[in-house]
Amino acid sequence: MATEKTVRRAAIFGASGGIGNALATALADRGADVWAGSRSGRAVDSRFRGFRFDLTDENSIAAVAEQMAENPPDMVLVATGVLTLADGTGPERSFRKLRAEAMEEAFRINTIGPALIAKHMLPLLARDRYAFFGALSARVASISDNGLGGWHSYRASKAALNMLLKNFAIEMKRTHKGAVVVGLHPGTVDTDLSTPFQSNLPDGQVVPPAQAAANLLAVIDSLEPGDSGKLFDWQGAEITA
């Protein structure tokens, strides 16, 4: 059985979302000092310390890292992502539906934003003990496990994220022997992201955010530095690239 990792301080980017808020709550329940980040910067729980960031504004991310540098987190979780864009554009089911503007927005949010968080937060992680950096990814980002096609921008942006996480893990291994850098697939969670796509799913496939957070933390507890660079689902199974 996995041993619960000791996390003194955790930073959650995307804590206003369903999964991010549930992760922040679960970590606070464990006794961690939780930094909870959102675009508004407001903390929804009195136990959290809120901070403001914008995935499309690197300066806001750099400012957060500078703010945390004196007492850096042991764990950084990027719980952000977009499937349906703000203008209502959903995942493309055919290449004929591709639009450059929509693809650019998907990559800004799903790939570039998390990469910039890593750029500024990974250097804060301790070099001499366990530290964790994880970002929410998706099973549909697997190239070898893609039998249906479609959802082009979402799949591609998350696949690109997975490649970056692999790169970061390789680089971190040289200087941070205890660090774990991974992608995490939470399953289908009852959040705004999945709501438009839940109607045809079998009963029991959609889980509440609190259960998703518990699942993900159980997986995180089971991971060691040798697992760094990989993508894991909510049951702890590795997802192939």
Phi, psi and omega in degrees: 000138182295144177267133180299126180287143178277115179238113180278320180224136179229142176243121181250115175266116185102034185284353177274348177279167184301310182289317181299316179295320180294321177295317178299317180296315181296321179290323175296322177298331178280352179101007180283151171277114190253124168267125185243114186256141178204174179291330179277331183083001181276138176270128182273355180228137183296343179279346182269153168254110184285149171216151182262136172208159178227122182303333183265006182232098183298327180300324179293325179288318178298321179295321178297313180300319178296322180295326184268353190299326183291324176229076189290156180285155171272338184223133174237126179238126178258102185253047181248168176156158180220139175243313173254126185285167184300331180275007178094356179293119180266180180298137183287129179268352178214151177297340178292342182266000183294137174228133183303318183297318180292320178297317180299318180294318178300317180289324177300319185274316187274338186238302188291316179303306177301325179296320179290326174299314178299318180306318186265336184263328181302321179296343180278343184291146182296142179271342190250010180201180181301137173209152188225137171228122179225148178228139178291127177236210185203146176299325182292354175279352178290124179287317183287339183257020182263103180251355186247334184072194180072184181050046194300306185294320181294311179302313185293319181292323178284327175296320177296321176300316180299320178296318179297318179299321176298314178300315181298320180298318179297315181293318181293328182300334182288333187236339184235085188295335182263006185277145174237124179235115185217165168260149184230127175259113187278358189083191178269114186247144183284082179227175179300327182298318186267347186310315182292350188240016185269344193298326184259011182274145178295154178302138177090350181281332179266126182247152177290156182304321181298321178291320178299317179297317178298319179298313183294319180293327175295321176294313180303319179299333184273349187272146178234168181307330178293345179271355185299141179094358184255172176243128182237146175271180186292348177262359180092005179275137178288137176260128182288152180286000000 
